[in-house]
Structure formats: C-alpha cells, structure tokens
C-alpha cells in the first residue's frame, strides 16, 4: 500500500511539473524555429534563432519598449520602497492611536479593485494633462504616480519593523543621529532582506502591469513590453518564431530576478500573510 | 512637574516626526484610491457620452439589470469563480501535501517547476496559451495524435471551450503561487499529529480532510479571498486569449468596463456604475468566505 501511495505521489507531481514547464520549453524551442514549423507543432530546436531575433529587431520597436518598461519599473520600485518603508517604520516606531486609525483606513484601500479606479483615474490624469502635460496622459509619470504607493507595502514594512530591535534605534539617537539619520543609517542597512523581498514584488508587478499602461500610454513610442507583446499577439498574420522570441526576452528580467532571489521572493509572498 | 514638561514636548515632537514619516503615502493613497472611489460614485449618478455628462440619479443602476452584456459578463465571472478557484485551491493543497513528505526526493525540483508559471507576465503567458490552444495549435495536434479526439476542439472559438481555456490558463498560472502559501503553513504543523492519527488508523484521505484542511484553514481563507478578488477583476487573460469572445462568451466585468470607457464612445458614468458592481461583489464574497470559515469553526 505505501508503495502504491508513493507511486501516486511521484506520478501526480511529475505530471504537474511537466504541465508547468511545458509552455516554457515550447516558448524556448519556438524561438529557434520558423513560423511554419511552430504552427506544425515542431518540438525540436531549429536553426532560426538568429533569424527570429533579426526580424524581431527589424519589425518591432522592442528596444524602446524594453527601455520604457525598465524606466517605469525601476522608478516605481525605488520610490515605492522609499515611501513604503518610511511609512511602515513611521507607523510602528512612532505609534499612536491616531496613526493606528489612519493605518487601518489605508488598509481598506487594498479592498478597492483597480477596475473601479480606472475610469476616475483616467479622468483625473486627463485633467492634469491640460495643466501639466509632463505628468499627464501618455507619460511615464502617469504610470508611476498611481502605482508607486500601496497599502500592502506599508503593511509589509510595518510587520517587519515589529521584529526590529528597538535598542539599536536608541543607541543611534545616543550617538547623536537625527531621526531620519537613525532610519537611513541603522534601520535600512539592517532590513536588507525585507527590502529585497519588497523590491522583487514591486518590480515584478510593475514590469508586468498591463491594464493601466494600456489606458494611459497611447502613443507608440511610449508603449511598455506587455503592451507590445499584446499587440504582437493580436496581429492577423503572426510570425510565431518572432513573437515567441519577444515573449522570452520580455520574461527574462523577471525570470532572472526570480532565480537569483528565489528565497527573498518566497519570503516576500509569505510575509504578506503574517 | 518641571521634569514632566520636557518629556511631554519630546513626545509631541516625536509624534510630529512620526507624522512626517507617514504623511506622503497617506496623501497619495487618498488621492489615488479614496478620491477616485468617491469620483466613481458621483460619476455613476451621471450619464452622457464623453465629457458631456448630466445628473441622472439612479438611472445607470436601473440600466444594469436590463443590460444583457453586463449580465453575461457577471455570469462568466461567476463561472470562472465557482469552477476555477476551488479546483486550483484543491490542486495546490494536494501538491503541497505531497511535497511536504519528508522522504520525497527531488522536492526542490518539483517545487521550483510548479512555481515557475508565476514568473511570467499575465500578458506573455496569455499569448502563449492563445497559440497553444489555437484551432491548429499544439494542444489539438497532440490530442489528435494520441487519438483522444477525432477533430480539433474550438478552444478559442467555441463558447463553452473558450471558458474552459481561460480556466485552464488561470489555473496553470496561479496553482504554484497558492502552493507556496500552503507549503509554508504545513511546515508549522507538527508531524506528531499525523503520527498519532496514523496510529489511530486514520487513512491518508481522513488525515487530509480531518487534519490538514482544518489546520490550514486561515491560510486557505486568505488564498481563497485573494483568488476571488483576483478573479472578479480578471482582465489580462481574457483580453489576450479570447478578446472576450466568441461574441461575449468569455467577457468579464473588468473588460466590459474597459470597453465602455475606452473602446466604444466613452460612457464614463455607466462604466463607473458597472465598476461599483465589482466592489459590491468583492464585499459580498469576502463576507461570505469569512462567514463560511467561521461557521466551520463553531
């Protein structure tokens, strides 16, 4: 009986693993095949990789889109971490009843679906456009501004701050550091793993964000990677080899982040529940 | 008394500094979450095309109940919710229980492999799935070769199968994600409990339903609420795999709001009304799930 159980366990896990990995393998193999071969269901690597990359660069503005995505994701991540950690620290270290009430109100924003925000947000930015086109519709700022502050990140940093040894802060104050000095010189360096986890979560969601950029980034030269992939995917006579190559390139940054920082990644996910 | 004064002002100073730390995000969240929510509500009371809006009272809300596209979108969203969320949570639970076995080999490989779909962007994997499940896509080719089907299935073009395709896609993307939560929770469950149950003659099935599920209840509640909220807002997959079609067979509430606002002649007032239906559904479902979890406890 235990043998049968063991066989079932391995069988189940192997099938789950194959289903999980297969689309990735197909994507990778397809980057080396001609479009016709991809449609025929060819599962062996071919010699078309260089050709696919060349045609991709010739026909699609991949590099500008990558740069747009990088600019937006990196700016969002840096600002989000700065704002979120300052606030999480502030709510925990300078705790007061009034701040706790404000904190709980902020948490309510996590229940608000983006679907309910997209129309009013779009109208807000359309109004902003008339007065300050630099941060209005169709700018990187219009993507960064509404996405860089999340109650989740503040919550995440506050939870981690609970475990922070408060004596260290007192010691820093004794040494004559200002309150901001204590934060930057003592808190930030000690909380590296929390920052790592938070940056992965933020970078990933920003890099992959689709709906809001789809609404605000209207001109071709401002489009981000997900918008470009989506456009490619809805074309009438798709070149599958080229599209798969684009998708693989677009997935590389997040896959790399994941493999290099898998521990922090999981820690960040779990930290969101604690 | 004299000594107390400076301490008081120190405290007051500390409080002021504390506010300085938190004020920026408070302003930003108010500006980008709460203010738009109020705006959306005011919008929902107006009707008209584009910026040409006038007060309409509850007319938009009445229109909801007679709007067949809206009703289809709600029905589709419910189908995804009722079929996909339980299937995914069950799968994730089974996988995490199997992976929690101390004697299992290649544990790291299995875990990484099953979690891998989470690194893809929703758009990227949706496009991949669209091609895999195309009329002459790989899935049909393989099923035909294995003689499991005699003619290609309309994974994208048939109203029934298109829904199945969306469900398969979401399940593929998110099962590993949920698994990670259960795995970490299982690590905190004492192995001695299972040992005792085994000695008492409880089967694996009984252990799963009597020990594992009750022990993981808080985390199952958390994942089912986040999955429900995610599914109620489903957009990227439907937009990129089926475009909501055929007809409106796979369209979701989010996509309908998008279409109303940005695809057709903008009808912002009505779009805002539809968006409030998602808010209402999220509140109702979260409440029901809390209630269900609480009742089992009693």
HADDOCK unambig.tbl for C-alpha pairs under 7 A between the chains (distance, minus, plus):
assign (segid A and resid 9 and name CA) (segid B and resid 98 and name CA) 6.08 0.50 0.50
assign (segid A and resid 13 and name CA) (segid B and resid 95 and name CA) 6.92 0.50 0.50
assign (segid A and resid 13 and name CA) (segid B and resid 110 and name CA) 6.76 0.50 0.50
assign (segid A and resid 16 and name CA) (segid B and resid 114 and name CA) 6.71 0.50 0.50
assign (segid A and resid 17 and name CA) (segid B and resid 110 and name CA) 6.07 0.50 0.50
assign (segid A and resid 17 and name CA) (segid B and resid 113 and name CA) 5.42 0.50 0.50
assign (segid A and resid 17 and name CA) (segid B and resid 114 and name CA) 5.38 0.50 0.50
assign (segid A and resid 20 and name CA) (segid B and resid 113 and name CA) 6.31 0.50 0.50
assign (segid A and resid 20 and name CA) (segid B and resid 114 and name CA) 5.47 0.50 0.50
assign (segid A and resid 20 and name CA) (segid B and resid 116 and name CA) 6.95 0.50 0.50
assign (segid A and resid 20 and name CA) (segid B and resid 117 and name CA) 6.41 0.50 0.50
assign (segid A and resid 20 and name CA) (segid B and resid 172 and name CA) 6.73 0.50 0.50
assign (segid A and resid 21 and name CA) (segid B and resid 113 and name CA) 6.20 0.50 0.50
assign (segid A and resid 39 and name CA) (segid B and resid 137 and name CA) 6.60 0.50 0.50
assign (segid A and resid 41 and name CA) (segid B and resid 138 and name CA) 5.36 0.50 0.50
assign (segid A and resid 83 and name CA) (segid B and resid 25 and name CA) 6.49 0.50 0.50
assign (segid A and resid 86 and name CA) (segid B and resid 21 and name CA) 5.54 0.50 0.50
assign (segid A and resid 86 and name CA) (segid B and resid 22 and name CA) 6.75 0.50 0.50
assign (segid A and resid 87 and name CA) (segid B and resid 21 and name CA) 5.44 0.50 0.50
assign (segid A and resid 87 and name CA) (segid B and resid 22 and name CA) 4.36 0.50 0.50
assign (segid A and resid 90 and name CA) (segid B and resid 18 and name CA) 5.16 0.50 0.50
assign (segid A and resid 90 and name CA) (segid B and resid 21 and name CA) 5.13 0.50 0.50
assign (segid A and resid 90 and name CA) (segid B and resid 22 and name CA) 5.84 0.50 0.50
assign (segid A and resid 91 and name CA) (segid B and resid 22 and name CA) 6.86 0.50 0.50
assign (segid A and resid 94 and name CA) (segid B and resid 14 and name CA) 6.71 0.50 0.50
assign (segid A and resid 94 and name CA) (segid B and resid 15 and name CA) 6.14 0.50 0.50
assign (segid A and resid 94 and name CA) (segid B and resid 18 and name CA) 5.00 0.50 0.50
assign (segid A and resid 109 and name CA) (segid B and resid 33 and name CA) 6.29 0.50 0.50
assign (segid A and resid 112 and name CA) (segid B and resid 279 and name CA) 6.81 0.50 0.50
assign (segid A and resid 113 and name CA) (segid B and resid 233 and name CA) 6.92 0.50 0.50
assign (segid A and resid 113 and name CA) (segid B and resid 279 and name CA) 6.67 0.50 0.50
assign (segid A and resid 115 and name CA) (segid B and resid 233 and name CA) 6.48 0.50 0.50
assign (segid A and resid 115 and name CA) (segid B and resid 254 and name CA) 5.64 0.50 0.50
assign (segid A and resid 115 and name CA) (segid B and resid 275 and name CA) 6.00 0.50 0.50
assign (segid A and resid 116 and name CA) (segid B and resid 272 and name CA) 6.73 0.50 0.50
assign (segid A and resid 116 and name CA) (segid B and resid 275 and name CA) 4.59 0.50 0.50
assign (segid A and resid 116 and name CA) (segid B and resid 276 and name CA) 6.32 0.50 0.50
assign (segid A and resid 117 and name CA) (segid B and resid 36 and name CA) 5.98 0.50 0.50
assign (segid A and resid 117 and name CA) (segid B and resid 37 and name CA) 6.47 0.50 0.50
assign (segid A and resid 119 and name CA) (segid B and resid 261 and name CA) 6.90 0.50 0.50
assign (segid A and resid 119 and name CA) (segid B and resid 268 and name CA) 6.57 0.50 0.50
assign (segid A and resid 119 and name CA) (segid B and resid 272 and name CA) 6.67 0.50 0.50
assign (segid A and resid 120 and name CA) (segid B and resid 36 and name CA) 5.24 0.50 0.50
assign (segid A and resid 120 and name CA) (segid B and resid 39 and name CA) 6.08 0.50 0.50
assign (segid A and resid 120 and name CA) (segid B and resid 40 and name CA) 5.72 0.50 0.50
assign (segid A and resid 121 and name CA) (segid B and resid 36 and name CA) 6.19 0.50 0.50
assign (segid A and resid 146 and name CA) (segid B and resid 32 and name CA) 5.65 0.50 0.50
assign (segid A and resid 149 and name CA) (segid B and resid 25 and name CA) 6.22 0.50 0.50
assign (segid A and resid 149 and name CA) (segid B and resid 28 and name CA) 6.79 0.50 0.50
assign (segid A and resid 149 and name CA) (segid B and resid 29 and name CA) 6.66 0.50 0.50
assign (segid A and resid 208 and name CA) (segid B and resid 121 and name CA) 5.04 0.50 0.50
assign (segid A and resid 208 and name CA) (segid B and resid 122 and name CA) 6.98 0.50 0.50
assign (segid A and resid 226 and name CA) (segid B and resid 123 and name CA) 5.95 0.50 0.50
assign (segid A and resid 229 and name CA) (segid B and resid 124 and name CA) 6.63 0.50 0.50
assign (segid A and resid 230 and name CA) (segid B and resid 123 and name CA) 6.33 0.50 0.50
assign (segid A and resid 230 and name CA) (segid B and resid 240 and name CA) 6.44 0.50 0.50
assign (segid A and resid 233 and name CA) (segid B and resid 127 and name CA) 5.74 0.50 0.50
assign (segid A and resid 247 and name CA) (segid B and resid 124 and name CA) 5.86 0.50 0.50
assign (segid A and resid 251 and name CA) (segid B and resid 120 and name CA) 5.94 0.50 0.50
assign (segid A and resid 254 and name CA) (segid B and resid 119 and name CA) 5.95 0.50 0.50
assign (segid A and resid 255 and name CA) (segid B and resid 119 and name CA) 5.54 0.50 0.50
assign (segid A and resid 258 and name CA) (segid B and resid 119 and name CA) 6.85 0.50 0.50
assign (segid A and resid 270 and name CA) (segid B and resid 181 and name CA) 6.35 0.50 0.50
